[in-house]
């Protein structure tokens, strides 16, 4: 093998690599380097637009927000509740109406989403949680799988919120 083709020397991983992995995982749950954050996506939406469903799109902003909250809560419950019971699809994972049921419902849903997200991020950083071992009461799943599922699902629907806002003429491009 020529000197320019040598394999890189193997180095021992830094002793705190699990902490770095946990920090990256927690960051992934609320990623905003690669796309818009949840908070930015839902900020400043006029109440009159929250229940509007744009032509050609199956959901309103309220439905997307509430779906995000319900699914994230469901996954959190799955991770921590040994008596977890899966809901009925789609009834337990999508709201019944295009509009928030009360004027306060939007803010309550945003707050609950952020509370549950903070809990998940805390769990991702908890060294007492083995990310790769199966959940005791759900052997087909690991915490790592569930955290990655939340990150992926949230990113997808946050992107839809931005798309709906664009369709409604309510998205101003901002840097980052």
C-alpha positions, 0 to 999 in steps of 0.5 A: 500500500502506498504511503498516501493510501495508508489507513488512518491510525485507529484511536481510542474513543474519548472516555466521555464519548457516551456523554457526547452521543447523548448530547448529540441525541438531545440536540437532534430532538430539537434540531435547528441547524439543518431546518427550522425549529418547532418554536420558529415554525409555530411562532407568530401564527395569527389565530385566524390562520390556525384552523385554515386548511390550504387547497390541496393539503389535507391538514390545517396548522392546528391539526399538524400541531396537535398531531405532533403533540399527540404522537410525541406524548404517545412515544414518551408514554411508551418509553416510561409507562409499563402499562402503556396502551397504544391508541387507535389510529387515526382517532387518537393521533389526529384532532377531530377538527381543523380549528382549535377547540378553544382560543387557549388550545393552541398555546396549551398544545405548544406548551405541552409539546415543549414540556414533553420534548424537554422530558425526552431530551432529559432522558436522552442525556440521562446516563442511567438510561441505557440507550441500546437495551430493550425497554423492559416492557417493550422488548422490540424497542430501545430508547435510542429507537424511540428518540430517533423516531421522535426526531424524525417524525417531528422534523417531517411535520415541522416541515409541513407546518412551514409548507402550510404557512407558505401556502397561506402566505404566512411565512417570511423567509428568515436566515438560518 
